[in-house]
Amino acid sequence: MALSSAMPPTNPSQPLMAHDPQKAGRYRLLGRLGAGGQGVVYLGEDPAGTRVAVKTINADLVNDPKAKARFAKEIAAARQVAPFCTAQVLDADLDGEPPFVVSEFIEGRTLFQQVRDQGPLPANNLYRLAVGTATALAAIHQAGVVHCDFKPDNVILGEDGPRVIDFGIARAYGHETMSSGVIGTVPYMAPERFRNVDVGPACDIFAWAATIAYAAAARPPFGNDGVAAVMERVMSGSPDLAGLNGPLRDLVTDCLAKDQRVRPTAQQVVLRLLAYTGKDPSPTQPMETVLQAGTDAATAVVPTARAPWGRRLARQLADPRGAALAIFLGAAGTATTYIASTVVTTAAVAGAATFAVVYAVRAVAAAALVRD
């Protein structure tokens, strides 16, 4: 569940319901951003008027001191995460009724919403997503936190690039939620999470790779046709990496290794991504330098390689806008010639010639100008 807006910027929240609280600690609640098994997320406002995301926690921490201590430890660690491509955890009150966690409010759509509505991401946006989210995971892991619920719903596409949210929340619960929904946790869970053995940062790397594959093809790499089937494919099947190619496909493949011990670390993922554009900080440089380089790359526009000429021309020939323009001008040519000659055959030939010339010239010109 996102700690951010899932609605258009002009209407970032839904009205509060009758049973919703008006305040959470010192934060005034303005509306609902979302709800899920862990609690409800509200759009809030601090005393200074700054908008925040307030997430209430569905957990009985009063009667479970161990759970409360675990939650406090994870949230304290999450608040130490460096601000690189993440939505910062700002505050928490585990003694509140109900307990709540406050995060930076990032206005934008989730990756799931964007891909659902618009389809796979273009190459430039896919690269920015990959490097931004990998940078966020590197910062999260540096603070000793494991996200444990990285997925398209927990990535916000903000105006300043992708941001990762909800880190440390699932880990604090101390249990795994396996949903049968299409975009639940299961399609992005690493094999070791099903065995509940050696669950650590490597499980986030697996989830990162599955999320990038989803962004490239608009479907999870291990399918979404039921918990049992997806679990079987995650444990022993090969991923579907349609939409990925080149070095990024190779990197995603490495990150989806069944054995978590051979997956690259988040820092290694960032370094490999930066190497694609020649921005290749040395692994011996301070971690802050690597994180800053990743953040800069995630917010910059990356030049797109030109597609082959034949592919660009075929795409323009299939563009309905070009065909519509050619039909319109062809009809105009037919009418003009008929008025001038009153000969139907001559007018038809002139119209057909006008259509063919406009259609071809427009397609060739567009293919020459458009990059990909």
HELIX and SHEET records of a PDB file:
HELIX    1   1 PRO A   65  ALA A   78  1                                  14    
HELIX    2   2 LEU A  111  GLN A  118  1                                   8    
HELIX    3   3 ALA A  123  GLN A  142  1                                  20    
HELIX    4   4 PRO A  152  ASN A  154  5                                   3    
HELIX    5   5 ILE A  169  TYR A  173  1                                   5    
HELIX    6   6 VAL A  186  TYR A  188  5                                   3    
HELIX    7   7 PRO A  191  ARG A  195  1                                   5    
HELIX    8   8 PRO A  201  ALA A  217  1                                  17    
HELIX    9   9 VAL A  227  SER A  236  1                                  10    
HELIX   10  10 GLY A  246  CYS A  255  1                                  10    
HELIX   11  11 GLN A  260  VAL A  262  5                                   3    
HELIX   12  12 ALA A  266  ALA A  275  1                                  10    
HELIX   13  13 MET A  287  THR A  299  1                                  13    
HELIX   14  14 TRP A  309  LEU A  317  1                                   9    
HELIX   15  15 PRO A  320  SER A  341  1                                  22    
HELIX   16  16 VAL A  344  LEU A  369  1                                  26    
SHEET    1   A 6 LYS A  23  ALA A  24  0                                        
SHEET    2   A 6 TYR A  27  ALA A  35 -1                                        
SHEET    3   A 6 VAL A  40  GLU A  45 -1                                        
SHEET    4   A 6 ARG A  51  THR A  56 -1                                        
SHEET    5   A 6 PHE A 100  GLU A 104 -1                                        
SHEET    6   A 6 VAL A  89  ASP A  93 -1                                        
SHEET    1   B 3 ARG A 109  THR A 110  0                                        
SHEET    2   B 3 VAL A 155  GLY A 158 -1                                        
SHEET    3   B 3 GLY A 161  VAL A 164 -1                                        
END                                                                             
